[in-house]
Amino acid sequence: MTGNSNLSKQSALKFVVIIGVVSLFADMTYEGARSITGPYLAFLGASGTIVGIVAGFGELIGYGLRLVSGYISDRTGRYWPITLVGYVINMLAVPLLALAGSWPLAALLMIAERAGKAIRNPPRDAMLSHATHEMGRGWGFGIHEALDQIGAVLGPLIVTAVLYFKGSYQTGFAVLLVPALLALSVLLAARLLYPHPRDLETILPELETKGFSRKFWLYLVAASLVGAGYIDFPLIAYHFEKASVVSDNWIPVFYAVAMGVDALAALLFGYLFDRIGFSILITVSFVSAFFAPLVLLGGFYLALVGMGLWGVGMGAQESIMRAAIAEMVPINRRASAYGIFNAGYGLLWFLGSALMGFLYDVSIPYLILFSVAAQLASVPVFLFVRKESR
């Protein structure tokens, strides 16, 4: 029995790592692009309000479509085909930005990239949840997020190198075609090696449930408050350029630093989540809430510290927030749960991003106040969730 268990853990770990490598190349692609989409929209003539709305609407579409994708994945059981379609859209939209000659067309491609990510995330996360059963949810999702964020560091650095050698924004987007094709290639290999990821989890008999638990809905409320107050990086980058906090060449570097912190935080928080539980998410949500005044009011070094805190919060959102869901819902409804969770989270992210884009043009202190207050409001709700868990 022990031998079979060890074999199962090794197989599960290999699956997590392979999918992590897919995410590494995928993040090189779209995070490299996102490091300059704010300045690129400004270059094409967009205002701060437009940047905020485009970023927020992209997230709304990106998270709203997950509701549909998750439901269809659970109903049909076709997790791999849906994942593959999503990745193709997600990856190919980025290099096409090199051909955009106006901000509306660039905005459309940015939204298409988010839509592709929406389609592939619920079935992919459901497959990952099966693999993380044996090794620990937090650790498994933490490993995946760490590999994911290595790509998120490399992508902006690639774009930085292009800009440093006097390349244009369009050249930066075109270069990202290479990691996009690598991501799709590794994904196809994963499909061949692991055609049935659900076999990685020892499935216990479950009672049929008509709906999700009260704990799940409270958790969704808390996470959505965090999303509402979390400033999207395109607006932060827009501010860096407009306020001359850093030069154009340094903006992708700041993003790369945040992604590096994200990767380390995901591993650390994933490890701690498996050992001390939900309390680590509450602590991180409180601490990371204070990035806004640093990035919007600080100079070069305070803004860099603020981006570090921003990365800490993102590391928690992309690892232990996902890990916690797998423990709250039935195994045969996980893709739906991820879809519902991300749809609610994305709706609040969109509303918050649009409001913060408007507030940026009106009053930066009001923007900061909203950002910090919304995130801190999540803490008491998370405390209720912890009480429900106990």
C-alpha positions in Angstrom: 0.0 0.0 0.0 2.8 2.4 0.9 4.5 1.7 -2.4 1.4 2.4 -4.4 0.9 5.6 -2.3 4.5 6.8 -3.1 4.0 6.0 -6.8 0.7 7.9 -6.8 2.4 10.9 -5.1 5.3 10.8 -7.7 2.8 10.7 -10.6 0.8 13.5 -9.1 3.9 15.6 -8.6 5.0 15.1 -12.2 1.5 16.2 -13.4 1.7 19.4 -11.2 5.2 20.1 -12.5 4.3 19.6 -16.2 1.2 21.8 -15.9 3.4 24.3 -14.0 5.8 24.3 -17.0 2.9 25.0 -19.3 1.9 27.9 -17.0 5.5 29.1 -16.9 5.6 29.6 -20.7 2.0 30.9 -20.7 2.9 33.5 -18.1 6.0 34.5 -20.0 3.6 35.3 -22.8 0.7 37.2 -21.3 2.5 38.6 -18.2 5.2 39.9 -20.5 2.4 41.6 -22.5 0.6 42.9 -19.4 3.8 44.6 -18.2 3.4 47.1 -21.0 -0.3 47.1 -21.9 -1.0 50.1 -19.7 1.7 52.3 -21.3 0.8 50.8 -24.7 -2.8 51.9 -24.4 -1.5 55.3 -23.3 0.8 55.4 -26.3 -2.3 54.7 -28.5 -4.2 57.6 -27.0 -6.2 56.0 -24.1 -7.0 57.9 -20.9 -6.6 56.7 -17.3 -10.4 55.9 -17.2 -10.2 53.9 -20.4 -7.2 51.9 -19.0 -9.0 51.1 -15.8 -12.2 50.1 -17.7 -10.3 47.9 -20.2 -8.4 46.2 -17.5 -11.5 45.7 -15.4 -13.7 44.6 -18.2 -11.0 42.1 -19.3 -11.1 40.6 -15.9 -14.9 40.6 -15.9 -15.0 38.7 -19.1 -12.1 36.6 -17.9 -13.8 35.6 -14.7 -17.4 35.6 -15.9 -16.7 33.1 -18.6 -15.2 30.7 -16.0 -18.8 30.2 -14.7 -19.8 28.8 -18.1 -16.5 26.9 -18.6 -16.7 25.3 -15.2 -20.3 24.2 -15.6 -19.7 22.7 -19.1 -16.6 21.0 -17.9 -18.4 19.2 -15.0 -21.5 18.4 -17.1 -19.5 16.9 -20.1 -16.4 15.7 -18.3 -14.4 17.1 -21.3 -11.8 18.8 -19.2 -8.9 18.4 -21.6 -10.6 19.7 -24.8 -11.9 22.8 -23.0 -8.5 23.5 -21.5 -6.8 23.2 -24.9 -9.3 25.6 -26.6 -8.8 28.2 -23.8 -5.0 28.0 -24.1 -5.0 28.5 -27.8 -7.1 31.7 -27.6 -5.1 32.9 -24.5 -1.7 32.4 -26.2 -2.3 33.7 -29.7 -4.1 36.9 -28.7 -0.8 38.3 -27.3 1.5 38.3 -30.4 -1.4 39.7 -32.4 -1.2 42.9 -30.2 1.9 43.7 -32.3 -0.5 44.3 -35.2 -2.9 46.6 -33.3 -2.8 50.2 -34.6 -5.4 51.7 -32.3 -6.4 51.4 -28.7 -9.9 49.9 -29.4 -8.3 47.0 -31.3 -5.6 46.6 -28.7 -8.3 46.5 -26.0 -10.2 43.9 -27.9 -7.2 41.6 -28.1 -6.4 42.2 -24.4 -10.0 41.1 -23.6 -9.7 38.1 -25.9 -6.5 37.0 -24.0 -8.5 37.2 -20.7 -11.3 35.2 -22.3 -9.0 32.4 -23.3 -7.6 32.3 -19.8 -11.2 32.1 -18.5 -12.1 29.1 -20.6 -9.1 27.0 -19.6 -8.7 27.8 -15.9 -11.7 26.0 -14.3 -11.1 22.6 -15.9 -7.3 23.0 -15.4 -7.7 23.8 -11.7 -10.1 20.9 -11.3 -7.5 18.6 -12.8 -4.8 20.1 -10.5 -7.1 19.5 -7.5 -7.0 15.8 -8.1 -3.2 15.8 -8.2 -2.8 17.9 -5.1 -4.9 15.5 -3.0 -2.0 13.3 -2.1 0.8 15.9 -1.6 -1.3 18.6 0.2 -3.5 21.2 -1.5 -1.5 24.2 -0.4 1.9 22.7 -1.4 0.6 21.5 -4.8 -1.0 24.7 -5.8 2.0 26.6 -4.4 4.4 24.6 -6.6 2.2 25.3 -9.6 2.0 29.0 -8.8 5.7 29.3 -8.2 6.5 27.8 -11.7 3.7 30.0 -13.1 5.4 33.1 -11.6 8.9 32.2 -12.9 7.4 32.8 -16.3 5.8 35.9 -15.0 9.2 37.2 -14.1 10.9 36.2 -17.3 8.2 37.6 -19.6 8.5 41.2 -18.4 12.3 40.9 -18.4 12.2 39.8 -22.0 10.1 42.8 -22.8 12.5 45.0 -20.8 15.4 43.8 -23.0 13.5 44.6 -26.1 12.8 48.1 -25.0 16.3 48.5 -23.7 17.7 47.8 -27.2 15.4 50.4 -28.6 12.7 48.0 -29.7 9.1 49.1 -29.9 6.1 47.9 -27.9 5.0 46.0 -31.0 8.4 44.2 -31.2 7.9 43.2 -27.6 4.6 41.6 -28.3 5.9 39.8 -31.4 8.8 38.2 -29.5 6.3 36.7 -27.1 5.1 34.3 -29.9 8.0 32.0 -29.0 6.9 31.1 -25.4 3.3 31.0 -26.5 4.1 28.2 -28.9 6.2 26.4 -26.3 3.3 26.5 -23.8 1.0 24.9 -26.4 3.5 22.2 -27.2 4.0 21.2 -23.5 0.3 21.2 -23.0 -0.2 18.7 -25.8 2.5 16.5 -24.2 0.6 16.7 -20.8 -2.6 15.6 -22.5 -0.9 12.5 -24.0 0.8 11.6 -20.7 -2.1 12.1 -18.4 -5.4 11.6 -20.3 -7.3 11.0 -17.1 -6.0 13.2 -14.2 -9.0 12.3 -12.0 -7.3 8.9 -11.5 -4.6 10.7 -9.5 -7.0 11.2 -6.6 -8.3 8.4 -4.4 -12.0 9.1 -4.6 -14.2 8.4 -1.6 -18.0 8.0 -1.9 -19.8 11.4 -1.6 -23.3 12.3 -0.8 -25.0 14.3 -3.5 -25.5 17.9 -2.6 -28.0 20.3 -4.1 -25.8 23.4 -3.6 -22.6 24.7 -2.1 -22.1 25.2 1.6 -22.6 28.5 3.5 -18.8 28.4 4.1 -18.2 28.5 0.3 -20.4 31.5 -0.2 -18.9 33.4 2.7 -15.5 32.6 1.2 -16.6 34.0 -2.1 -17.7 37.3 -0.5 -14.4 37.7 1.3 -12.3 37.0 -1.7 -14.4 39.3 -3.9 -13.8 42.2 -1.5 -10.1 41.6 -1.9 -10.6 41.6 -5.7 -12.6 44.8 -5.6 -9.8 46.7 -3.9 -6.9 45.2 -5.8 -5.4 47.7 -8.3 -4.7 46.0 -11.6 -1.1 46.5 -12.8 -2.0 48.3 -16.1 -3.3 51.2 -14.0 -0.3 51.1 -11.7 2.0 51.1 -14.8 0.0 54.0 -16.2 0.6 55.9 -13.0 4.3 55.1 -13.0 4.6 56.6 -16.5 2.3 59.6 -16.0 3.8 60.6 -12.7 7.4 59.8 -13.9 7.9 57.5 -10.9 10.2 55.3 -13.0 11.3 55.3 -16.6 9.6 53.2 -19.3 12.4 50.7 -19.2 12.0 50.1 -15.5 8.2 49.5 -15.5 8.5 45.9 -16.7 11.3 45.4 -14.1 9.0 46.5 -11.3 6.4 44.0 -12.5 9.1 41.2 -12.7 10.0 41.9 -9.1 6.4 41.6 -8.0 6.1 38.3 -9.9 9.2 37.0 -8.2 7.8 37.9 -4.8 4.6 36.2 -5.9 6.4 33.0 -6.7 8.2 32.8 -3.3 5.1 33.8 -1.4 3.0 31.1 -3.1 5.5 28.4 -2.0 5.7 29.7 1.5 2.0 30.3 2.0 1.1 26.9 0.4 3.4 25.2 2.9 2.0 27.1 5.8 -1.6 26.6 4.6 -1.2 22.8 4.8 0.1 23.1 8.4 -1.7 26.0 10.1 -4.7 26.3 7.8 -6.9 29.3 7.0 -5.2 31.7 9.4 -2.4 32.4 6.9 -4.8 33.7 4.3 -6.3 36.1 6.8 -2.8 37.4 7.8 -1.7 37.9 4.2 -5.0 39.7 3.2 -4.4 42.2 6.0 -0.7 42.8 5.3 -1.0 43.1 1.5 -3.9 45.6 1.7 -1.4 48.5 2.3 0.4 48.3 -1.1 -1.8 51.1 -2.6 -0.3 54.1 -0.8 3.2 52.9 -1.5 2.8 52.5 -5.2 0.7 55.6 -5.8 2.3 58.1 -3.4 5.9 56.8 -3.1 8.9 57.5 -5.1 11.1 54.9 -6.8 12.0 52.9 -3.7 8.7 53.1 -1.8 6.9 52.1 -5.1 9.2 49.1 -5.4 8.3 48.0 -1.8 4.7 48.5 -2.7 5.0 46.3 -5.7 6.6 43.7 -3.4 3.5 43.8 -1.2 1.3 43.6 -4.3 3.2 40.5 -5.3 2.6 39.0 -1.8 -1.1 39.4 -2.2 -1.2 38.0 -5.7 0.8 35.0 -4.5 -1.9 34.2 -1.9 -4.7 34.8 -4.3 -3.3 32.5 -7.0 -2.3 29.6 -4.6 -4.0 29.2 -1.3 -7.2 30.8 -2.4 -7.5 28.1 -5.0 -6.3 25.4 -2.7 -9.0 26.2 -0.1 -11.9 25.8 -2.6 -11.0 22.1 -3.3 -11.6 21.4 0.4 -15.0 23.1 0.4 -16.9 21.5 -2.4 -17.8 17.9 -3.7 -15.2 16.4 -6.1 -17.7 16.2 -9.0 -18.5 19.9 -8.8 -15.0 21.4 -8.5 -14.8 22.9 -11.9 -18.3 24.5 -11.4 -17.1 25.8 -8.0 -14.0 27.3 -9.5 -16.1 28.9 -12.2 -18.7 30.4 -9.7 -15.9 31.6 -7.4 -14.0 33.3 -10.2 -17.2 34.8 -11.8 -18.1 36.5 -8.5 -14.5 37.5 -7.8 -14.2 38.9 -11.4 -17.4 40.9 -11.2 -16.2 42.7 -8.1 -12.7 43.1 -9.7 -14.3 44.7 -12.7 -16.4 47.1 -10.7 -13.5 48.0 -8.4 -11.1 48.5 -11.4 -13.6 50.7 -13.2 -14.2 52.8 -10.1 -10.5 53.0 -9.3 -9.7 54.1 -12.9 -12.3 56.9 -12.5 -11.0 57.8 -9.1 -7.4 58.0 -10.5 -8.6 60.9 -12.8 -10.4 62.5 -9.9 -8.4 62.0 -6.7 -5.6 59.6 -6.0 -6.1 59.8 -2.2 -9.8 58.6 -2.7 -8.5 55.8 -4.8 -6.1 54.7 -2.1 -8.8 54.9 0.6 -11.2 52.7 -1.4 -8.5 50.2 -2.2 -7.3 49.7 1.4 -10.8 49.8 2.9 -12.2 47.2 0.5 -9.4 44.7 1.2 -9.5 45.2 4.9 -13.3 44.6 4.8 -12.5 41.0 3.7 -10.7 40.2 7.0 -13.8 39.9 9.3 -15.5 37.8 6.6 -12.5 35.5 6.3 -12.7 35.1 10.2 -16.3 33.9 9.8 -15.1 31.4 7.2 -12.5 30.1 9.6 -15.1 29.7 12.3 -17.3 27.7 9.9 -14.4 25.5 9.0 -13.8 24.7 12.6 
